[in-house]
Amino acid sequence: MDRLKKLAGQKAFHFGLFFLCLFLFNWPLLTVIPLDRQGLLFFYLFIASGFFIFLLFLSSRSAGEDESGV
């Protein structure tokens, strides 16, 4: 877990996370799912946003440790 926190604290990780979210939540990718499968689109958005929030949480925790010196 410490290794993952160290990775999440790097500036390159933040840029990668930004571009990953641009790719995951862009309009052309969301229109690949047909209109009759709206439940699948909802599930995809729920899982992708949950993963994004988890990565932001790890990033914030690693930044907090650097500032406090713990």
N, CA, C, O and CB atoms as a CASP TS submission, in Angstrom:
PFRMAT TS
TARGET T0000
AUTHOR 0000-0000-0000
METHOD Language model
MODEL 1
PARENT N/A
ATOM      1  N   MET     1       0.818  -1.189   0.000  1.00  0.00           N
ATOM      2  CA  MET     1       0.000   0.000   0.000  1.00  0.00           C
ATOM      3  C   MET     1       0.864   1.256   0.000  1.00  0.00           C
ATOM      4  O   MET     1       0.504   2.265  -0.605  1.00  0.00           O
ATOM      5  CB  MET     1      -0.932  -0.004   1.198  1.00  0.00           C
ATOM      6  N   ASP     2       2.000   1.189   0.679  1.00  0.00           N
ATOM      7  CA  ASP     2       2.891   2.351   0.700  1.00  0.00           C
ATOM      8  C   ASP     2       3.425   2.662  -0.692  1.00  0.00           C
ATOM      9  O   ASP     2       3.602   3.823  -1.062  1.00  0.00           O
ATOM     10  CB  ASP     2       4.054   2.114   1.666  1.00  0.00           C
ATOM     11  N   ARG     3       3.675   1.612  -1.447  1.00  0.00           N
ATOM     12  CA  ARG     3       4.163   1.806  -2.815  1.00  0.00           C
ATOM     13  C   ARG     3       3.114   2.516  -3.679  1.00  0.00           C
ATOM     14  O   ARG     3       3.447   3.375  -4.495  1.00  0.00           O
ATOM     15  CB  ARG     3       4.538   0.452  -3.446  1.00  0.00           C
ATOM     16  N   LEU     4       1.856   2.147  -3.487  1.00  0.00           N
ATOM     17  CA  LEU     4       0.776   2.779  -4.234  1.00  0.00           C
ATOM     18  C   LEU     4       0.593   4.236  -3.811  1.00  0.00           C
ATOM     19  O   LEU     4       0.307   5.089  -4.651  1.00  0.00           O
ATOM     20  CB  LEU     4      -0.527   2.004  -4.037  1.00  0.00           C
ATOM     21  N   LYS     5       0.752   4.531  -2.522  1.00  0.00           N
ATOM     22  CA  LYS     5       0.656   5.909  -2.051  1.00  0.00           C
ATOM     23  C   LYS     5       1.799   6.755  -2.600  1.00  0.00           C
ATOM     24  O   LYS     5       1.605   7.920  -2.945  1.00  0.00           O
ATOM     25  CB  LYS     5       0.656   5.952  -0.521  1.00  0.00           C
ATOM     26  N   LYS     6       2.985   6.169  -2.681  1.00  0.00           N
ATOM     27  CA  LYS     6       4.121   6.896  -3.229  1.00  0.00           C
ATOM     28  C   LYS     6       3.893   7.210  -4.706  1.00  0.00           C
ATOM     29  O   LYS     6       4.218   8.303  -5.171  1.00  0.00           O
ATOM     30  CB  LYS     6       5.414   6.088  -3.047  1.00  0.00           C
ATOM     31  N   LEU     7       3.334   6.250  -5.438  1.00  0.00           N
ATOM     32  CA  LEU     7       3.011   6.470  -6.851  1.00  0.00           C
ATOM     33  C   LEU     7       1.951   7.550  -7.003  1.00  0.00           C
ATOM     34  O   LEU     7       2.043   8.382  -7.906  1.00  0.00           O
ATOM     35  CB  LEU     7       2.530   5.166  -7.503  1.00  0.00           C
ATOM     36  N   ALA     8       0.950   7.550  -6.136  1.00  0.00           N
ATOM     37  CA  ALA     8      -0.143   8.515  -6.227  1.00  0.00           C
ATOM     38  C   ALA     8       0.312   9.931  -5.904  1.00  0.00           C
ATOM     39  O   ALA     8      -0.368  10.888  -6.271  1.00  0.00           O
ATOM     40  CB  ALA     8      -1.268   8.117  -5.295  1.00  0.00           C
ATOM     41  N   GLY     9       1.429  10.086  -5.237  1.00  0.00           N
ATOM     42  CA  GLY     9       1.918  11.409  -4.897  1.00  0.00           C
ATOM     43  C   GLY     9       2.736  12.072  -5.990  1.00  0.00           C
ATOM     44  O   GLY     9       3.070  13.251  -5.878  1.00  0.00           O
ATOM     45  N   GLN    10       3.063  11.341  -7.040  1.00  0.00           N
ATOM     46  CA  GLN    10       3.893  11.908  -8.105  1.00  0.00           C
ATOM     47  C   GLN    10       3.062  12.765  -9.050  1.00  0.00           C
ATOM     48  O   GLN    10       1.883  12.497  -9.284  1.00  0.00           O
ATOM     49  CB  GLN    10       4.595  10.793  -8.888  1.00  0.00           C
ATOM     50  N   LYS    11       3.701  13.802  -9.587  1.00  0.00           N
ATOM     51  CA  LYS    11       3.015  14.729 -10.489  1.00  0.00           C
ATOM     52  C   LYS    11       2.600  14.041 -11.797  1.00  0.00           C
ATOM     53  O   LYS    11       1.558  14.366 -12.367  1.00  0.00           O
ATOM     54  CB  LYS    11       3.917  15.933 -10.793  1.00  0.00           C
ATOM     55  N   ALA    12       3.413  13.094 -12.268  1.00  0.00           N
ATOM     56  CA  ALA    12       3.068  12.368 -13.497  1.00  0.00           C
ATOM     57  C   ALA    12       1.796  11.544 -13.299  1.00  0.00           C
ATOM     58  O   ALA    12       1.023  11.366 -14.240  1.00  0.00           O
ATOM     59  CB  ALA    12       4.234  11.449 -13.931  1.00  0.00           C
ATOM     60  N   PHE    13       1.575  11.048 -12.097  1.00  0.00           N
ATOM     61  CA  PHE    13       0.357  10.298 -11.802  1.00  0.00           C
ATOM     62  C   PHE    13      -0.866  11.199 -11.932  1.00  0.00           C
ATOM     63  O   PHE    13      -1.910  10.768 -12.422  1.00  0.00           O
ATOM     64  CB  PHE    13       0.425   9.687 -10.389  1.00  0.00           C
ATOM     65  N   HIS    14      -0.738  12.440 -11.496  1.00  0.00           N
ATOM     66  CA  HIS    14      -1.866  13.373 -11.580  1.00  0.00           C
ATOM     67  C   HIS    14      -2.212  13.684 -13.031  1.00  0.00           C
ATOM     68  O   HIS    14      -3.388  13.749 -13.390  1.00  0.00           O
ATOM     69  CB  HIS    14      -1.545  14.673 -10.827  1.00  0.00           C
ATOM     70  N   PHE    15      -1.196  13.876 -13.862  1.00  0.00           N
ATOM     71  CA  PHE    15      -1.449  14.103 -15.283  1.00  0.00           C
ATOM     72  C   PHE    15      -2.067  12.866 -15.938  1.00  0.00           C
ATOM     73  O   PHE    15      -2.992  12.980 -16.742  1.00  0.00           O
ATOM     74  CB  PHE    15      -0.149  14.486 -16.001  1.00  0.00           C
ATOM     75  N   GLY    16      -1.556  11.697 -15.593  1.00  0.00           N
ATOM     76  CA  GLY    16      -2.109  10.459 -16.138  1.00  0.00           C
ATOM     77  C   GLY    16      -3.553  10.254 -15.725  1.00  0.00           C
ATOM     78  O   GLY    16      -4.375   9.808 -16.525  1.00  0.00           O
ATOM     79  N   LEU    17      -3.863  10.576 -14.481  1.00  0.00           N
ATOM     80  CA  LEU    17      -5.233  10.449 -13.986  1.00  0.00           C
ATOM     81  C   LEU    17      -6.173  11.405 -14.713  1.00  0.00           C
ATOM     82  O   LEU    17      -7.311  11.050 -15.022  1.00  0.00           O
ATOM     83  CB  LEU    17      -5.280  10.711 -12.479  1.00  0.00           C
ATOM     84  N   PHE    18      -5.700  12.606 -14.980  1.00  0.00           N
ATOM     85  CA  PHE    18      -6.505  13.578 -15.718  1.00  0.00           C
ATOM     86  C   PHE    18      -6.834  13.065 -17.115  1.00  0.00           C
ATOM     87  O   PHE    18      -7.988  13.118 -17.540  1.00  0.00           O
ATOM     88  CB  PHE    18      -5.772  14.920 -15.808  1.00  0.00           C
ATOM     89  N   PHE    19      -5.829  12.572 -17.830  1.00  0.00           N
ATOM     90  CA  PHE    19      -6.067  12.105 -19.192  1.00  0.00           C
ATOM     91  C   PHE    19      -6.856  10.795 -19.216  1.00  0.00           C
ATOM     92  O   PHE    19      -7.612  10.551 -20.157  1.00  0.00           O
ATOM     93  CB  PHE    19      -4.742  11.926 -19.920  1.00  0.00           C
ATOM     94  N   LEU    20      -6.693   9.959 -18.207  1.00  0.00           N
ATOM     95  CA  LEU    20      -7.508   8.748 -18.113  1.00  0.00           C
ATOM     96  C   LEU    20      -8.979   9.108 -17.952  1.00  0.00           C
ATOM     97  O   LEU    20      -9.841   8.486 -18.572  1.00  0.00           O
ATOM     98  CB  LEU    20      -7.041   7.870 -16.939  1.00  0.00           C
ATOM     99  N   CYS    21      -9.269  10.100 -17.130  1.00  0.00           N
ATOM    100  CA  CYS    21     -10.661  10.528 -16.941  1.00  0.00           C
ATOM    101  C   CYS    21     -11.211  11.200 -18.183  1.00  0.00           C
ATOM    102  O   CYS    21     -12.388  11.037 -18.505  1.00  0.00           O
ATOM    103  CB  CYS    21     -10.770  11.477 -15.754  1.00  0.00           C
ATOM    104  N   LEU    22     -10.379  11.951 -18.882  1.00  0.00           N
ATOM    105  CA  LEU    22     -10.839  12.517 -20.154  1.00  0.00           C
ATOM    106  C   LEU    22     -11.230  11.413 -21.123  1.00  0.00           C
ATOM    107  O   LEU    22     -12.222  11.535 -21.842  1.00  0.00           O
ATOM    108  CB  LEU    22      -9.750  13.405 -20.776  1.00  0.00           C
ATOM    109  N   PHE    23     -10.461  10.344 -21.144  1.00  0.00           N
ATOM    110  CA  PHE    23     -10.768   9.235 -22.040  1.00  0.00           C
ATOM    111  C   PHE    23     -12.002   8.463 -21.579  1.00  0.00           C
ATOM    112  O   PHE    23     -12.855   8.124 -22.400  1.00  0.00           O
ATOM    113  CB  PHE    23      -9.574   8.295 -22.138  1.00  0.00           C
ATOM    114  N   LEU    24     -12.111   8.181 -20.286  1.00  0.00           N
ATOM    115  CA  LEU    24     -13.215   7.356 -19.785  1.00  0.00           C
ATOM    116  C   LEU    24     -14.565   8.052 -19.848  1.00  0.00           C
ATOM    117  O   LEU    24     -15.592   7.392 -20.008  1.00  0.00           O
ATOM    118  CB  LEU    24     -12.939   6.947 -18.370  1.00  0.00           C
ATOM    119  N   PHE    25     -14.580   9.373 -19.726  1.00  0.00           N
ATOM    120  CA  PHE    25     -15.848  10.086 -19.663  1.00  0.00           C
ATOM    121  C   PHE    25     -16.114  10.949 -20.889  1.00  0.00           C
ATOM    122  O   PHE    25     -16.937  11.863 -20.818  1.00  0.00           O
ATOM    123  CB  PHE    25     -15.884  10.940 -18.436  1.00  0.00           C
ATOM    124  N   ASN    26     -15.452  10.695 -22.005  1.00  0.00           N
ATOM    125  CA  ASN    26     -15.722  11.508 -23.197  1.00  0.00           C
ATOM    126  C   ASN    26     -16.984  11.004 -23.907  1.00  0.00           C
ATOM    127  O   ASN    26     -17.398   9.857 -23.741  1.00  0.00           O
ATOM    128  CB  ASN    26     -14.506  11.477 -24.167  1.00  0.00           C
ATOM    129  N   TRP    27     -17.570  11.884 -24.689  1.00  0.00           N
ATOM    130  CA  TRP    27     -18.849  11.563 -25.308  1.00  0.00           C
ATOM    131  C   TRP    27     -18.781  10.407 -26.318  1.00  0.00           C
ATOM    132  O   TRP    27     -19.672   9.558 -26.289  1.00  0.00           O
ATOM    133  CB  TRP    27     -19.385  12.783 -25.989  1.00  0.00           C
ATOM    134  N   PRO    28     -17.790  10.322 -27.202  1.00  0.00           N
ATOM    135  CA  PRO    28     -17.794   9.199 -28.152  1.00  0.00           C
ATOM    136  C   PRO    28     -17.706   7.825 -27.480  1.00  0.00           C
ATOM    137  O   PRO    28     -18.315   6.866 -27.955  1.00  0.00           O
ATOM    138  CB  PRO    28     -16.644   9.351 -29.117  1.00  0.00           C
ATOM    139  N   LEU    29     -16.964   7.722 -26.393  1.00  0.00           N
ATOM    140  CA  LEU    29     -16.879   6.432 -25.707  1.00  0.00           C
ATOM    141  C   LEU    29     -18.202   6.079 -25.038  1.00  0.00           C
ATOM    142  O   LEU    29     -18.579   4.909 -24.991  1.00  0.00           O
ATOM    143  CB  LEU    29     -15.752   6.452 -24.667  1.00  0.00           C
ATOM    144  N   LEU    30     -18.897   7.065 -24.530  1.00  0.00           N
ATOM    145  CA  LEU    30     -20.180   6.808 -23.871  1.00  0.00           C
ATOM    146  C   LEU    30     -21.274   6.444 -24.859  1.00  0.00           C
ATOM    147  O   LEU    30     -22.245   5.791 -24.477  1.00  0.00           O
ATOM    148  CB  LEU    30     -20.605   8.018 -23.071  1.00  0.00           C
ATOM    149  N   THR    31     -21.149   6.847 -26.122  1.00  0.00           N
ATOM    150  CA  THR    31     -22.176   6.519 -27.110  1.00  0.00           C
ATOM    151  C   THR    31     -21.960   5.156 -27.757  1.00  0.00           C
ATOM    152  O   THR    31     -22.771   4.743 -28.587  1.00  0.00           O
ATOM    153  CB  THR    31     -22.215   7.582 -28.178  1.00  0.00           C
ATOM    154  N   VAL    32     -20.905   4.454 -27.407  1.00  0.00           N
ATOM    155  CA  VAL    32     -20.669   3.109 -27.937  1.00  0.00           C
ATOM    156  C   VAL    32     -21.730   2.147 -27.410  1.00  0.00           C
ATOM    157  O   VAL    32     -22.118   1.210 -28.108  1.00  0.00           O
ATOM    158  CB  VAL    32     -19.252   2.609 -27.560  1.00  0.00           C
ATOM    159  N   ILE    33     -22.198   2.371 -26.195  1.00  0.00           N
ATOM    160  CA  ILE    33     -23.217   1.510 -25.600  1.00  0.00           C
ATOM    161  C   ILE    33     -24.564   1.860 -26.230  1.00  0.00           C
ATOM    162  O   ILE    33     -24.953   3.028 -26.226  1.00  0.00           O
ATOM    163  CB  ILE    33     -23.262   1.673 -24.037  1.00  0.00           C
ATOM    164  N   PRO    34     -25.285   0.872 -26.771  1.00  0.00           N
ATOM    165  CA  PRO    34     -26.575   1.163 -27.432  1.00  0.00           C
ATOM    166  C   PRO    34     -27.615   1.700 -26.445  1.00  0.00           C
ATOM    167  O   PRO    34     -27.522   1.481 -25.238  1.00  0.00           O
ATOM    168  CB  PRO    34     -27.120  -0.104 -28.113  1.00  0.00           C
ATOM    169  N   LEU    35     -28.602   2.405 -26.989  1.00  0.00           N
ATOM    170  CA  LEU    35     -29.611   3.040 -26.149  1.00  0.00           C
ATOM    171  C   LEU    35     -30.471   2.036 -25.388  1.00  0.00           C
ATOM    172  O   LEU    35     -31.000   2.376 -24.330  1.00  0.00           O
ATOM    173  CB  LEU    35     -30.493   3.915 -26.991  1.00  0.00           C
ATOM    174  N   ASP    36     -30.624   0.834 -25.880  1.00  0.00           N
ATOM    175  CA  ASP    36     -31.443  -0.150 -25.175  1.00  0.00           C
ATOM    176  C   ASP    36     -30.701  -0.789 -23.992  1.00  0.00           C
ATOM    177  O   ASP    36     -31.285  -1.598 -23.271  1.00  0.00           O
ATOM    178  CB  ASP    36     -31.893  -1.232 -26.144  1.00  0.00           C
ATOM    179  N   ARG    37     -29.448  -0.445 -23.786  1.00  0.00           N
ATOM    180  CA  ARG    37     -28.646  -0.990 -22.678  1.00  0.00           C
ATOM    181  C   ARG    37     -28.271   0.123 -21.698  1.00  0.00           C
ATOM    182  O   ARG    37     -27.112   0.222 -21.295  1.00  0.00           O
ATOM    183  CB  ARG    37     -27.363  -1.685 -23.218  1.00  0.00           C
ATOM    184  N   GLN    38     -29.222   0.949 -21.315  1.00  0.00           N
ATOM    185  CA  GLN    38     -28.948   2.074 -20.426  1.00  0.00           C
ATOM    186  C   GLN    38     -28.469   1.625 -19.050  1.00  0.00           C
ATOM    187  O   GLN    38     -27.709   2.341 -18.397  1.00  0.00           O
ATOM    188  CB  GLN    38     -30.188   2.927 -20.280  1.00  0.00           C
ATOM    189  N   GLY    39     -28.899   0.460 -18.605  1.00  0.00           N
ATOM    190  CA  GLY    39     -28.437  -0.065 -17.314  1.00  0.00           C
ATOM    191  C   GLY    39     -26.939  -0.316 -17.323  1.00  0.00           C
ATOM    192  O   GLY    39     -26.259  -0.090 -16.322  1.00  0.00           O
ATOM    193  N   LEU    40     -26.431  -0.779 -18.441  1.00  0.00           N
ATOM    194  CA  LEU    40     -25.004  -1.019 -18.574  1.00  0.00           C
ATOM    195  C   LEU    40     -24.226   0.295 -18.545  1.00  0.00           C
ATOM    196  O   LEU    40     -23.144   0.361 -17.961  1.00  0.00           O
ATOM    197  CB  LEU    40     -24.711  -1.782 -19.868  1.00  0.00           C
ATOM    198  N   LEU    41     -24.767   1.336 -19.168  1.00  0.00           N
ATOM    199  CA  LEU    41     -24.125   2.648 -19.143  1.00  0.00           C
ATOM    200  C   LEU    41     -24.089   3.196 -17.715  1.00  0.00           C
ATOM    201  O   LEU    41     -23.075   3.748 -17.287  1.00  0.00           O
ATOM    202  CB  LEU    41     -24.864   3.630 -20.077  1.00  0.00           C
ATOM    203  N   PHE    42     -25.176   3.046 -16.989  1.00  0.00           N
ATOM    204  CA  PHE    42     -25.208   3.493 -15.595  1.00  0.00           C
ATOM    205  C   PHE    42     -24.175   2.741 -14.765  1.00  0.00           C
ATOM    206  O   PHE    42     -23.468   3.347 -13.960  1.00  0.00           O
ATOM    207  CB  PHE    42     -26.612   3.300 -14.997  1.00  0.00           C
ATOM    208  N   PHE    43     -24.080   1.429 -14.953  1.00  0.00           N
ATOM    209  CA  PHE    43     -23.103   0.614 -14.226  1.00  0.00           C
ATOM    210  C   PHE    43     -21.681   1.050 -14.564  1.00  0.00           C
ATOM    211  O   PHE    43     -20.838   1.161 -13.674  1.00  0.00           O
ATOM    212  CB  PHE    43     -23.293  -0.880 -14.555  1.00  0.00           C
ATOM    213  N   TYR    44     -21.413   1.298 -15.842  1.00  0.00           N
ATOM    214  CA  TYR    44     -20.088   1.752 -16.274  1.00  0.00           C
ATOM    215  C   TYR    44     -19.727   3.077 -15.624  1.00  0.00           C
ATOM    216  O   TYR    44     -18.618   3.233 -15.114  1.00  0.00           O
ATOM    217  CB  TYR    44     -20.036   1.884 -17.798  1.00  0.00           C
ATOM    218  N   LEU    45     -20.647   4.034 -15.634  1.00  0.00           N
ATOM    219  CA  LEU    45     -20.383   5.339 -15.026  1.00  0.00           C
ATOM    220  C   LEU    45     -20.172   5.221 -13.521  1.00  0.00           C
ATOM    221  O   LEU    45     -19.333   5.923 -12.956  1.00  0.00           O
ATOM    222  CB  LEU    45     -21.532   6.301 -15.316  1.00  0.00           C
ATOM    223  N   PHE    46     -20.920   4.347 -12.871  1.00  0.00           N
ATOM    224  CA  PHE    46     -20.786   4.148 -11.437  1.00  0.00           C
ATOM    225  C   PHE    46     -19.415   3.565 -11.095  1.00  0.00           C
ATOM    226  O   PHE    46     -18.745   4.055 -10.186  1.00  0.00           O
ATOM    227  CB  PHE    46     -21.899   3.230 -10.920  1.00  0.00           C
ATOM    228  N   ILE    47     -18.997   2.533 -11.811  1.00  0.00           N
ATOM    229  CA  ILE    47     -17.707   1.890 -11.542  1.00  0.00           C
ATOM    230  C   ILE    47     -16.549   2.819 -11.897  1.00  0.00           C
ATOM    231  O   ILE    47     -15.590   2.926 -11.132  1.00  0.00           O
ATOM    232  CB  ILE    47     -17.588   0.574 -12.329  1.00  0.00           C
ATOM    233  N   ALA    48     -16.623   3.485 -13.036  1.00  0.00           N
ATOM    234  CA  ALA    48     -15.533   4.373 -13.460  1.00  0.00           C
ATOM    235  C   ALA    48     -15.387   5.556 -12.513  1.00  0.00           C
ATOM    236  O   ALA    48     -14.264   5.933 -12.177  1.00  0.00           O
ATOM    237  CB  ALA    48     -15.775   4.875 -14.888  1.00  0.00           C
ATOM    238  N   SER    49     -16.488   6.148 -12.077  1.00  0.00           N
ATOM    239  CA  SER    49     -16.382   7.281 -11.159  1.00  0.00           C
ATOM    240  C   SER    49     -15.913   6.824  -9.781  1.00  0.00           C
ATOM    241  O   SER    49     -15.177   7.548  -9.111  1.00  0.00           O
ATOM    242  CB  SER    49     -17.729   8.006 -11.046  1.00  0.00           C
ATOM    243  N   GLY    50     -16.327   5.642  -9.349  1.00  0.00           N
ATOM    244  CA  GLY    50     -15.838   5.104  -8.079  1.00  0.00           C
ATOM    245  C   GLY    50     -14.343   4.852  -8.103  1.00  0.00           C
ATOM    246  O   GLY    50     -13.649   5.134  -7.126  1.00  0.00           O
ATOM    247  N   PHE    51     -13.840   4.325  -9.207  1.00  0.00           N
ATOM    248  CA  PHE    51     -12.402   4.101  -9.367  1.00  0.00           C
ATOM    249  C   PHE    51     -11.647   5.433  -9.360  1.00  0.00           C
ATOM    250  O   PHE    51     -10.583   5.545  -8.752  1.00  0.00           O
ATOM    251  CB  PHE    51     -12.116   3.329 -10.675  1.00  0.00           C
ATOM    252  N   PHE    52     -12.201   6.434 -10.034  1.00  0.00           N
ATOM    253  CA  PHE    52     -11.601   7.755 -10.080  1.00  0.00           C
ATOM    254  C   PHE    52     -11.556   8.391  -8.684  1.00  0.00           C
ATOM    255  O   PHE    52     -10.547   8.988  -8.309  1.00  0.00           O
ATOM    256  CB  PHE    52     -12.376   8.652 -11.048  1.00  0.00           C
ATOM    257  N   ILE    53     -12.624   8.267  -7.929  1.00  0.00           N
ATOM    258  CA  ILE    53     -12.680   8.823  -6.576  1.00  0.00           C
ATOM    259  C   ILE    53     -11.673   8.123  -5.675  1.00  0.00           C
ATOM    260  O   ILE    53     -11.033   8.776  -4.850  1.00  0.00           O
ATOM    261  CB  ILE    53     -14.100   8.695  -5.990  1.00  0.00           C
ATOM    262  N   PHE    54     -11.517   6.808  -5.813  1.00  0.00           N
ATOM    263  CA  PHE    54     -10.527   6.069  -5.036  1.00  0.00           C
ATOM    264  C   PHE    54      -9.112   6.553  -5.348  1.00  0.00           C
ATOM    265  O   PHE    54      -8.306   6.729  -4.435  1.00  0.00           O
ATOM    266  CB  PHE    54     -10.646   4.567  -5.315  1.00  0.00           C
ATOM    267  N   LEU    55      -8.802   6.770  -6.625  1.00  0.00           N
ATOM    268  CA  LEU    55      -7.471   7.258  -6.991  1.00  0.00           C
ATOM    269  C   LEU    55      -7.243   8.681  -6.485  1.00  0.00           C
ATOM    270  O   LEU    55      -6.131   9.012  -6.072  1.00  0.00           O
ATOM    271  CB  LEU    55      -7.287   7.208  -8.510  1.00  0.00           C
ATOM    272  N   LEU    56      -8.255   9.512  -6.510  1.00  0.00           N
ATOM    273  CA  LEU    56      -8.137  10.858  -5.937  1.00  0.00           C
ATOM    274  C   LEU    56      -7.919  10.795  -4.426  1.00  0.00           C
ATOM    275  O   LEU    56      -7.164  11.593  -3.872  1.00  0.00           O
ATOM    276  CB  LEU    56      -9.394  11.687  -6.253  1.00  0.00           C
ATOM    277  N   PHE    57      -8.569   9.864  -3.775  1.00  0.00           N
ATOM    278  CA  PHE    57      -8.383   9.682  -2.339  1.00  0.00           C
ATOM    279  C   PHE    57      -6.942   9.290  -2.032  1.00  0.00           C
ATOM    280  O   PHE    57      -6.327   9.845  -1.121  1.00  0.00           O
ATOM    281  CB  PHE    57      -9.351   8.618  -1.799  1.00  0.00           C
ATOM    282  N   LEU    58      -6.403   8.341  -2.786  1.00  0.00           N
ATOM    283  CA  LEU    58      -5.007   7.949  -2.574  1.00  0.00           C
ATOM    284  C   LEU    58      -4.057   9.110  -2.828  1.00  0.00           C
ATOM    285  O   LEU    58      -3.075   9.290  -2.107  1.00  0.00           O
ATOM    286  CB  LEU    58      -4.641   6.775  -3.477  1.00  0.00           C
ATOM    287  N   SER    59      -4.351   9.885  -3.840  1.00  0.00           N
ATOM    288  CA  SER    59      -3.516  11.034  -4.164  1.00  0.00           C
ATOM    289  C   SER    59      -3.555  12.068  -3.038  1.00  0.00           C
ATOM    290  O   SER    59      -2.522  12.634  -2.680  1.00  0.00           O
ATOM    291  CB  SER    59      -3.969  11.666  -5.485  1.00  0.00           C
ATOM    292  N   SER    60      -4.720  12.313  -2.491  1.00  0.00           N
ATOM    293  CA  SER    60      -4.829  13.301  -1.412  1.00  0.00           C
ATOM    294  C   SER    60      -4.158  12.802  -0.137  1.00  0.00           C
ATOM    295  O   SER    60      -3.553  13.589   0.591  1.00  0.00           O
ATOM    296  CB  SER    60      -6.302  13.630  -1.133  1.00  0.00           C
ATOM    297  N   ARG    61      -4.257  11.508   0.138  1.00  0.00           N
ATOM    298  CA  ARG    61      -3.610  10.963   1.328  1.00  0.00           C
ATOM    299  C   ARG    61      -2.092  11.040   1.218  1.00  0.00           C
ATOM    300  O   ARG    61      -1.416  11.331   2.205  1.00  0.00           O
ATOM    301  CB  ARG    61      -4.044   9.517   1.552  1.00  0.00           C
ATOM    302  N   SER    62      -1.553  10.786   0.038  1.00  0.00           N
ATOM    303  CA  SER    62      -0.106  10.853  -0.121  1.00  0.00           C
ATOM    304  C   SER    62       0.380  12.294  -0.066  1.00  0.00           C
ATOM    305  O   SER    62       1.482  12.547   0.419  1.00  0.00           O
ATOM    306  CB  SER    62       0.318  10.203  -1.436  1.00  0.00           C
ATOM    307  N   ALA    63      -0.411  13.240  -0.549  1.00  0.00           N
ATOM    308  CA  ALA    63      -0.032  14.659  -0.479  1.00  0.00           C
ATOM    309  C   ALA    63      -0.099  15.134   0.967  1.00  0.00           C
ATOM    310  O   ALA    63       0.731  15.944   1.379  1.00  0.00           O
ATOM    311  CB  ALA    63      -0.956  15.530  -1.382  1.00  0.00           C
ATOM    312  N   GLY    64      -1.051  14.659   1.738  1.00  0.00           N
ATOM    313  CA  GLY    64      -1.152  15.040   3.139  1.00  0.00           C
ATOM    314  C   GLY    64       0.002  14.525   3.964  1.00  0.00           C
ATOM    315  O   GLY    64       0.430  15.198   4.901  1.00  0.00           O
ATOM    316  N   GLU    65       0.517  13.359   3.647  1.00  0.00           N
ATOM    317  CA  GLU    65       1.657  12.807   4.373  1.00  0.00           C
ATOM    318  C   GLU    65       2.925  13.591   4.069  1.00  0.00           C
ATOM    319  O   GLU    65       3.771  13.764   4.946  1.00  0.00           O
ATOM    320  CB  GLU    65       1.853  11.330   4.020  1.00  0.00           C
ATOM    321  N   ASP    66       3.067  14.071   2.825  1.00  0.00           N
ATOM    322  CA  ASP    66       4.255  14.848   2.476  1.00  0.00           C
ATOM    323  C   ASP    66       4.273  16.176   3.206  1.00  0.00           C
ATOM    324  O   ASP    66       5.338  16.619   3.635  1.00  0.00           O
ATOM    325  CB  ASP    66       4.319  15.079   0.972  1.00  0.00           C
ATOM    326  N   GLU    67       3.133  16.823   3.361  1.00  0.00           N
ATOM    327  CA  GLU    67       3.069  18.129   4.003  1.00  0.00           C
ATOM    328  C   GLU    67       3.262  18.027   5.502  1.00  0.00           C
ATOM    329  O   GLU    67       3.912  18.888   6.094  1.00  0.00           O
ATOM    330  CB  GLU    67       1.750  18.797   3.700  1.00  0.00           C
ATOM    331  N   SER    68       2.714  16.997   6.132  1.00  0.00           N
ATOM    332  CA  SER    68       2.782  16.896   7.600  1.00  0.00           C
ATOM    333  C   SER    68       4.109  16.291   8.045  1.00  0.00           C
ATOM    334  O   SER    68       4.483  16.423   9.210  1.00  0.00           O
ATOM    335  CB  SER    68       1.612  16.049   8.139  1.00  0.00           C
ATOM    336  N   GLY    69       4.820  15.635   7.144  1.00  0.00           N
ATOM    337  CA  GLY    69       6.090  15.028   7.500  1.00  0.00           C
ATOM    338  C   GLY    69       5.965  13.700   8.209  1.00  0.00           C
ATOM    339  O   GLY    69       6.940  13.219   8.786  1.00  0.00           O
ATOM    340  N   VAL    70       4.805  13.102   8.182  1.00  0.00           N
ATOM    341  CA  VAL    70       4.576  11.819   8.847  1.00  0.00           C
ATOM    342  C   VAL    70       5.015  10.697   7.956  1.00  0.00           C
ATOM    343  O   VAL    70       4.905   9.531   8.334  1.00  0.00           O
ATOM    344  CB  VAL    70       3.109  11.645   9.228  1.00  0.00           C
TER
END
